[in-house]
Amino acid sequence: MSRARIALIHGVGLDGSMWGPLREFLEPEYDVQVLELLGHGQRQKAPEGVTLAELAADVAERLEPATHVVGFSLGALVGQHLARFRPDVVASLVSVASVCARTPEEHAAVMMRLTAAEADFPATVEASIRRWYPEGTSVPAELVEATRRVLQRNDPQSFLACYRVFATADAEIAPELPRIAVPSHAVTGELDPGSTPEMSARLASAIPGCTYSVISGARHMMPLERPQELANTLTAFIKEHSHVH
């Protein structure tokens, strides 16, 4: 019996290592592929002006047909683009902590973060750490430190190019969401200030048949903070939409 394939796509400024805790709950039952975006991890730098379509095309080249795609944050936007334009490789889509059709206020807030990153990249790293892991976080200190190191290793120009996609591409993909035909689910943390439960509800209402769930008490970095609950959500959805016999 062949195992269902899951591809995990990380968020901006991060790399495949963010999936470590979650993978423990998915393997060996699933065939898990960790994909890194251009400008991240072991991949080549992202060109200036890189687009969501280019990030998605780069991922599509490495995906096998009928893979369950799980995208986190920027990775969720990439997953949505794949589900819309390359449904041949996407068996189902789970958008984890995804933004969706930001309001003018939400757009202004993320553009301010982009401007701040352009001005002072090291300060942006620390601001991200504080936002993701506030005081009293349940995430072990060594995982917080590992996230900090991954962020610090970014090539600032690659990071900014990809952050611009994260900040603007939700508006670009929004009109395409109603044309996504693969089974879809959106999940976010109750306390995520940037990828809010309201955005997951927006995503679910835009994609035909999309369901959504909220993990109570969780923040943005659910794959590290609440890996077991996130794995339970993913596997319940994927089992429902798996045609592996």
N, C-alpha and C positions, 0 to 999 in steps of 0.2 A: 504494500500500500504506500503510495507516495504521500509526502507531507505537504500541507498547504504552505505556500511561500509568502513570507511577509517581508516587505522592504521598509526600512526605517529611514526617514529623512529628517535631519536635525534642523535647528533654527539658526538665525544669523549670528555669526561670531563664535559659534560652537563647532563641535565636530562629532564624529561617530562615537566618541567615548561617553557622551551623555546618555547613551542607551544601555550602558553596562548593567545597572541594577534591574532594568526592565527585562533585559534578555534572559536573566536567570529564571524569570517566570514564563518565558515563551519557549525556550529550548529545553529539551530536544524535541518537544512535540511538534514544533514548527521549524521550517527551513527559513532561517532569519538572515536577511541580507542587509547590511548597514551601508548606506550610500552617502558619500560626502559631496557637498555642493562645490562648484567652482569657487576658488578663493578660500577654501576651508580645508583643515586637516592636511591630508597628503596630496590634495589636488593642486593643479597649477593656479596661478593668480587669476582673479576675475578681471576681465578687461573693464576699463572705465566705461560707464554707460551701459553695462550689461543689463539685459532685460529679463523679465520673468520667463519669456519664451525660450531664451537662450539657456537659462538655468535648467528649465524643464527638458529641453532637447538633450542636454548633456546627461541628465539622469536617465532619460528614455533609452539612450544607447546601451545602458548597463542593466536594464530591466528585462527579465524574461517575460513572455506572455503570461497573462492570467496571474499576476502578482497582487496580493493584498497590500495596498500602499498606505502607510501610516506616516503622515507628515506633521511635524511639530512647528508651530509659529510660521516662519518663512517657509519651512518645509511643507506646511499645510497648503500654502498658496501654490507652491510648485506641484503638489499632489492634485490640487483642483485643476490646474492647467493641464496636467497629464490626463486626468479623468475626462476632461472636455475634448482635448485634441488628439490623445493617443489611447482611446479606450481599449485598443487591442492588447495593451500591456497591463491594464488595470482591472483586476477582478472585483475589487471594492476599494473604497476610499474612507479612511478615518482621518479627520482633521482634528489634531490635538492642539488646544490653546491657539486657535486660529483667530486672526482678525477678519472682519467682514464688513465691507461697505461702511467705512468709518464715517461718522458724522463730521460736520465742519470742525467741531470742538475736538473730537478725537484725532482728526487729521492735523490740526494745529499743534496738538500736544506731541505727536510723533515727529513732526517737522522740527519742533524745538529740540527734541532729543538728537535728531540728525545734525542740526546746526551746532549743538554742544559737542557732538562727537568730532565734527570737522575742526572745531577750535581746540579741543583738548581730549585726545584719545584715552590717555591713562585715567583721566577723571571719569570718563564714560564707563570704563571697566568697573571702577569702584561703585558708580551709581547703579550699574546693572546688578552687581553683587548685593547691594543693599536692598534693591527692589525685589530681587528674587528670593533672597535669604534674610528676611528681617530678623531682628533680635528674637531669640527664643525659637528659631526654626528647628524642626525635627531632623533636618538633613545633617548627617555627621560632618564635623569640621573638615575632615580630610577630603570629602566630596566637594565642599564649598571651595576649599583651596585648589582642588583639581579644576573646577570651573574657572576660577580666577586665572590659573596658569594658561588654560586654553584661550581665554579671552586675550590675555597679554601677548600670546604668540601670534595673534592676527597680524597680517600685513595691513597697516591702516588704510591704504588706498583700496585694497580688495574689500575690506570690511565696509568702508563708506559706500563703495559701488553697490554692494549687496544690501546694505542697510537702506539705501535709496529705493531699491526694489521693494523691500519690506514695507517702507513708508508709503509707497505710492501704488503698488500693484494690486492692492485690494480693490481700488476703484476701476482698474483695468479689467480684472477678472469678473467683477460683479455682474455685468450684463450677460456674461457667458454661463453663469451658474445655473440658470433655468434649463440649459441645454445639456447638462450632465445627466447621463443615463445609467451610470453604474451605481450599485447599492452604496449608500453613503451614510456616515454617522459623524457627528461633531461632539467633542467632549472638551470641557474646560474646567478650571478650578473655580470654586465659588468666590474666592478672594483674589482672583487674577485682575489687577487693575488695568492692564493693557488689552488683554484678549478676554473680554468680559463674558459672563454667561449670556448677556443680551446679544452679543455678537454671534455666539453659537446658535442662539434662537433665530437670529437673522439668517445665518447660513442654512439652517435647517428649513426655513420657510422658502429660501431661494432655490435650493436644489430639490428637484422632485423626489418625493419619498424619503428624504433625508430625516433621520432621527437624531436626537441630541440628548446628552446627559451632562450633569454637573456633579463634580466630586466635591462634597461638602468639606469646607475647611481647608481646601487645597489652594495653593497659589500657582504661579506660572510654571515652575519647574516640576510638574507632576511626575515625569519619568524618573526623577531622582528623589522626589519628596514622597510620592505615593505609588511606587512601582507596582505593588501587588494589586491595588484597586484599579489602576490603569490597565494592567494586564487582564484582569477579570473583564473589564469593559470591552477591551479589544477582542479577546478570544470569544466572548459571548456573541459579539456581532459577526466575527469572521466565521464562526461555526455555522451560523445561520445562513451565510452566503458562500459557503464552500461547496464546491462540486467535486471534491477529491474523493475518489472511491478506492 
